[in-house]
Amino acid sequence: MLPAVFPLLRNAPAVSALIGTSPVRVYRHGSAPQDVLRPYVTWSVPGGTAENTFQGADADFFRVQVDCWSDDDAEIETLAAAVRDALEPAAHLVAYLADERDFDTKRFRLSFAFDFIKPR
């Protein structure tokens, strides 16, 4: 039912080169395990709607937030570019949400919003 964020990232060689393949460090619900290896990606669906016509629901619209995390400032740029390139063929990049360093963990984060339209 949800957009294919995980398989899109898992199958992108540039992303896998940075976040591994076994296990793939892509986590849903916007959170990752506490001691996860870095870099990694989290994603969540903060909203969406059904795209309805007079014939019924034809598609589902999902706004997906994707966050890239790393301990290294240069690496976060590389990971964010790879994630963007992996998702853009299937979704519309609509916003850059954050470019910051977490106060507690000191991890760098780059965050995007993508719109996915998933036909039913």
SULWOPE-V852631 format. One record per residue. N is the residue number from 1. PSI is psi in whole degrees, -180 to 180 (none if undefined). D_FIRST is the distance of its C-alpha to the first C-alpha in whole Angstrom. Layout:
# SULWOPE-V852631
N_PSI_D_FIRST / N_PSI_D_FIRST
This chain:
# SULWOPE-V852631
1_-42_0 / 2_162_4 / 3_158_7 / 4_52_9 / 5_-50_11 / 6_-53_13 / 7_-33_13 / 8_-42_15 / 9_-41_17 / 10_-36_18 / 11_3_19 / 12_112_21 / 13_-40_25 / 14_-34_26 / 15_-49_23 / 16_-35_24 / 17_-27_28 / 18_-37_27 / 19_5_25 / 20_171_25 / 21_-18_24 / 22_94_25 / 23_158_23 / 24_128_21 / 25_67_21 / 26_122_18 / 27_134_17 / 28_169_14 / 29_15_15 / 30_13_18 / 31_157_20 / 32_161_22 / 33_152_24 / 34_-41_28 / 35_31_29 / 36_145_27 / 37_148_29 / 38_149_29 / 39_168_27 / 40_173_24 / 41_138_20 / 42_154_18 / 43_156_15 / 44_166_14 / 45_94_12 / 46_-10_15 / 47_169_14 / 48_172_12 / 49_163_13 / 50_134_12 / 51_103_14 / 52_146_16 / 53_-179_19 / 54_-21_22 / 55_-8_20 / 56_-167_17 / 57_119_14 / 58_-25_13 / 59_163_11 / 60_137_9 / 61_129_11 / 62_131_10 / 63_121_13 / 64_128_13 / 65_130_17 / 66_126_18 / 67_130_21 / 68_136_23 / 69_140_26 / 70_159_29 / 71_-10_33 / 72_128_34 / 73_-43_35 / 74_-38_35 / 75_-35_32 / 76_-36_30 / 77_-44_30 / 78_-45_30 / 79_-45_26 / 80_-41_25 / 81_-41_26 / 82_-41_25 / 83_-46_21 / 84_-48_22 / 85_-32_23 / 86_-34_20 / 87_-28_17 / 88_-32_19 / 89_-22_19 / 90_-8_15 / 91_168_15 / 92_121_18 / 93_118_20 / 94_-15_21 / 95_146_23 / 96_121_25 / 97_-34_25 / 98_146_27 / 99_94_30 / 100_175_31 / 101_126_33 / 102_132_32 / 103_-43_35 / 104_-49_34 / 105_-18_33 / 106_14_35 / 107_144_31 / 108_145_31 / 109_132_27 / 110_133_26 / 111_141_23 / 112_162_21 / 113_131_19 / 114_144_16 / 115_123_15 / 116_137_12 / 117_118_11 / 118_109_8 / 119_148_10 / 120_none_9
